[in-house]
Amino acid sequence: MIKPPPRKLPNSSRRDAFGGSRSDHRQFLYLHEVDALIPATKQTRAPTRNQALVMLPIAQALQPSEICHLRWCDLNKAANTLLVVRNRSKSLRIQPQVVVNQQPLCPAEIEILQELIHRSKTDWLLESERQQRLRSRSLHHIVYQAGEKAGLPIPVHPYMLRRSGLYYRAALLLQGANLSLHECCLLWNYYATSSAMPASFQKEYQTINRKREETFLLAFEQIKAFAGISADENIIDYLLGAYLLSPRLPEISDNYWLSPSNWHLRTLPKTSRTNR
C-alpha cells in the first residue's frame, strides 16, 4: 500500500528545523543550488517525474497549482511550447479571469518530457503513483525531500523554484539597463506612488537616462504578462528579486541551461479567458 506524503509543515516549523533566525531564511535558490537539486531527484522515487517537476517550476516559473494541473494536451510537441493557465483559483468568485500563456520549452525540458510521456498512464503531465493528478501536498514533499538529498543549507519548497525562475528572467531583462537596485526603487516610487517624492529623490530620478527607464518599464510589463499577476506591488517584488539572485546583474550568465531561448519575445501579448 502506497503511503501518502507527510503533511506540509508551516514555513516557521521548517525554518526552526534548520536553525537560524527568520531574517536569515531566504525564499529563493541560487542557480548553483538549482543545479544541485535536479540531480538529487534521481535518489527519489519516480526520478524521471520528479526531475521534471523540479525543472518546470524554475524554467516556466510555475506555481504549485499551475504545475499540478498540467495535462499532456497542454504540450505542443511540434512547437516545443507549453500551454500554461496562470493563477488558477479554487473559487471562481475570487478570480473569474485567468491568463493563458504559450511558453517555449528549453532543450532540457523537452528531453525530460519526451522520456516522461512514454511512462505516463494518464492524461496528467505529472501523475501520482496512484495514477491520479499530483497534489500540491505531494509536490511540496518531493521538492523538500530533493533539497535534503542535495544537502542544501535551507529547506526547499516549490515557490522557491518559481521565484528563482522569475528572478533570473528579471535579471536578464534588466541586464543591459545598467540600473542599480536603488535606481529601480526610485523608478518604482515615481510611477507607483501618488505622493510627491522628496526633492533629493526627484533629483536622482532626473539623472536616470530615459532609455534605461524605458528598459525598466518594459521589463516590468514583460514579467507581469509572463507571471499573469495583476497586482503591480507583487510584480515589483519579483523584478527587484533579480538583485537578490545576482547583486551585479551583468555578471549573471545569460544562457542558463533552464532558460528557454527568446522567452521574452513570446510572452507578449498575453491572452485571457473566462474560467469555466
C-alpha positions in Angstrom: 0.0 0.0 0.0 1.4 3.4 -1.0 1.6 5.8 2.0 0.5 9.4 1.5 3.2 12.1 1.8 3.6 13.7 5.2 1.6 16.9 5.8 3.2 20.1 4.6 4.9 21.9 7.5 4.4 25.6 8.1 7.3 27.8 7.0 8.1 28.7 10.6 8.5 25.0 11.5 10.8 24.3 8.6 12.9 27.3 9.5 13.2 26.1 13.1 14.2 22.6 11.9 17.1 24.0 10.0 18.1 26.6 12.7 18.8 30.2 12.3 16.6 33.3 12.6 13.8 34.1 10.3 15.7 37.1 8.8 18.4 34.6 7.6 15.9 32.5 5.7 15.6 33.3 2.0 12.8 32.3 -0.2 14.7 31.5 -3.4 17.6 29.4 -4.6 20.8 30.4 -6.3 21.3 28.9 -9.7 24.1 26.6 -8.5 21.7 25.3 -5.8 19.1 24.5 -8.5 21.9 22.7 -10.4 22.5 20.6 -7.3 18.7 20.0 -6.6 17.9 18.4 -10.0 20.4 15.5 -9.9 19.3 14.8 -6.3 15.8 13.8 -7.7 17.5 10.7 -9.1 17.7 9.5 -5.5 13.9 9.8 -5.0 11.0 7.5 -6.1 9.8 8.2 -9.6 13.1 10.1 -10.5 12.1 11.0 -14.1 8.8 12.6 -13.0 10.5 14.3 -10.0 13.2 15.7 -12.2 10.5 17.2 -14.5 8.6 18.7 -11.5 11.8 20.4 -10.3 12.8 21.7 -13.8 9.4 23.1 -14.8 8.8 25.4 -11.8 12.1 27.3 -12.4 12.1 27.1 -16.2 8.5 28.1 -16.6 8.1 29.9 -13.2 5.1 27.8 -12.2 3.1 27.9 -9.0 2.1 24.6 -7.4 -1.5 24.8 -8.6 -0.3 25.5 -12.2 2.1 22.6 -12.4 -0.2 20.1 -10.8 -3.0 20.8 -13.3 -0.8 20.4 -16.4 -2.1 17.8 -18.9 -0.3 16.3 -21.9 -2.7 18.1 -24.2 -1.0 21.3 -23.0 2.2 20.2 -24.5 2.7 21.2 -28.2 5.4 18.8 -29.3 5.7 20.3 -32.8 6.3 23.9 -31.5 8.0 22.8 -28.2 5.7 25.0 -26.2 3.6 24.5 -23.1 0.2 26.0 -22.5 0.1 27.5 -19.0 -3.0 28.6 -17.3 -1.8 31.2 -14.8 -3.1 31.9 -11.3 -5.7 29.1 -11.0 -8.2 29.9 -8.3 -10.3 27.4 -6.3 -13.1 30.0 -6.3 -14.5 31.5 -9.5 -15.8 34.3 -7.4 -12.3 35.3 -6.4 -10.8 35.3 -9.9 -13.2 34.8 -12.8 -10.4 35.7 -15.3 -7.3 33.7 -15.9 -4.2 34.3 -18.0 -3.2 31.8 -20.6 0.4 31.8 -22.0 2.0 29.7 -24.7 5.5 29.3 -23.2 8.6 27.9 -25.0 10.4 25.0 -23.5 14.2 24.8 -23.1 16.0 21.7 -24.5 16.4 20.1 -21.1 12.6 20.3 -20.5 11.9 18.8 -23.9 14.2 15.9 -23.3 12.8 15.0 -19.9 9.2 15.4 -21.1 9.8 13.1 -24.0 11.1 10.5 -21.6 8.3 11.0 -19.2 5.5 10.8 -21.8 6.4 7.2 -22.6 5.9 6.2 -18.9 2.7 8.1 -18.4 -0.6 6.2 -17.9 -2.9 9.1 -17.6 -3.5 12.5 -19.3 -1.9 14.3 -16.4 1.6 15.5 -17.2 2.8 14.9 -13.6 0.8 12.0 -12.3 0.9 10.5 -8.8 1.9 6.9 -8.0 -1.8 6.1 -7.8 -2.1 7.4 -11.4 -4.0 10.4 -10.4 -3.3 14.2 -10.6 -0.3 15.0 -8.4 -1.5 17.0 -5.4 0.2 20.1 -4.0 1.0 18.3 -0.8 3.0 15.7 -2.7 4.7 18.3 -4.8 5.9 20.1 -1.6 7.1 16.9 -0.1 9.1 15.8 -3.2 10.8 19.1 -3.6 11.6 19.2 0.1 13.0 15.7 0.0 15.2 16.5 -3.0 16.6 19.6 -1.2 17.6 17.4 1.8 19.3 14.8 -0.5 21.1 17.7 -2.3 22.4 18.8 1.0 21.1 22.4 0.6 21.5 24.6 3.7 17.8 25.7 3.7 14.5 23.9 3.4 13.2 23.9 -0.1 9.6 24.3 -1.4 8.2 24.8 -4.9 7.6 28.6 -4.5 11.3 29.0 -4.1 11.8 27.5 -7.6 9.2 29.8 -9.1 10.8 32.8 -7.5 14.3 31.8 -8.7 12.9 31.5 -12.3 11.3 34.9 -12.1 14.3 36.5 -10.5 16.5 35.1 -13.3 14.2 36.3 -16.0 14.1 39.8 -14.4 17.9 39.8 -14.2 18.1 39.1 -17.9 15.6 41.8 -18.8 17.4 44.4 -16.6 20.9 43.3 -17.5 21.5 45.8 -20.3 20.0 48.8 -18.5 22.8 49.2 -16.0 20.4 50.2 -13.3 21.3 49.9 -9.6 18.8 48.5 -7.1 18.4 52.0 -5.7 17.6 53.4 -9.2 14.9 50.7 -9.7 13.3 51.6 -6.4 13.3 55.3 -7.5 11.6 54.4 -10.7 9.0 52.2 -8.9 8.3 55.0 -6.4 8.0 57.6 -9.2 5.4 55.5 -11.2 3.6 53.7 -8.4 3.1 56.3 -5.6 0.7 59.2 -5.7 2.6 61.2 -3.1 5.3 63.6 -4.1 8.9 62.4 -4.0 11.4 64.2 -1.8 13.5 66.8 -3.6 16.6 64.7 -3.2 14.9 61.6 -4.8 13.5 63.8 -7.6 17.0 65.0 -8.4 18.3 61.4 -8.5 15.4 60.3 -10.7 16.1 63.0 -13.2 19.7 61.8 -13.7 18.4 58.4 -15.0 18.7 58.1 -18.7 15.3 57.8 -20.4 16.3 54.7 -22.4 17.3 52.9 -19.1 14.0 54.0 -17.7 12.1 52.5 -20.7 14.1 49.2 -20.2 12.8 49.1 -16.6 9.2 49.7 -17.6 9.4 47.1 -20.4 10.9 44.6 -18.0 8.1 45.3 -15.6 5.4 44.7 -18.2 7.1 41.5 -19.5 7.4 39.9 -16.1 3.8 40.9 -15.4 2.5 39.3 -18.6 4.6 36.2 -18.1 3.6 35.7 -14.4 -0.1 36.5 -15.0 -0.2 38.6 -11.9 -2.4 41.7 -11.9 -1.1 43.4 -8.7 1.8 45.7 -9.5 3.1 45.6 -5.9 3.6 41.8 -6.4 5.4 42.2 -9.7 7.9 44.7 -8.4 9.0 42.2 -5.7 9.9 39.7 -8.5 11.7 42.4 -10.5 13.8 43.6 -7.6 14.5 40.0 -6.7 16.9 40.0 -9.6 19.3 41.8 -7.3 19.0 39.1 -4.7 19.9 36.4 -7.2 22.8 38.4 -8.6 23.7 41.8 -7.0 25.8 42.5 -10.1 23.4 41.8 -12.9 25.9 42.0 -15.8 27.8 39.1 -14.2 24.9 36.6 -14.3 25.0 34.1 -17.1 22.7 34.9 -20.0 22.5 31.4 -21.3 21.5 29.3 -18.2 20.5 25.8 -19.3 17.0 26.0 -17.8 16.2 29.3 -19.6 14.2 28.9 -22.9 15.6 31.0 -25.7 13.7 34.1 -26.8 11.2 33.6 -24.0 10.7 37.3 -23.6 9.8 37.7 -27.3 7.0 35.2 -27.0 5.4 36.4 -23.7 3.6 39.5 -25.0 0.8 39.8 -25.8 -0.9 37.6 -23.3 -4.4 36.2 -23.8 -7.1 35.8 -21.2 -10.3 33.8 -21.0 -13.2 33.2 -18.6 -12.6 30.3 -16.2 -15.3 27.8 -16.6 
